[in-house]
Amino acid sequence: MIVLRDVVLYKISFITNRKFLIRGLARFFLLFCVDMIYLASVCHVNILCLNFVSLT
């Protein structure tokens, strides 16, 4: 849902202003990186929990 909204913003900004486009792209990449880090940490925690459960 977030990605779809950013694609729309990206297209609007491309039409309106290049400076806004660059800012939008930077924001998109930042959000993407934050999402990836969040997903990685959640997966890591889940793996740790599964290992702990299987050990006990």
Buried (B, 14 or more C-beta within 10 A) or exposed (E): EEEEEBEEBBEEBEEEEEEBBEEBBEEBEEEEEEEEEEEEEEEEEEEEEEEEEEEE
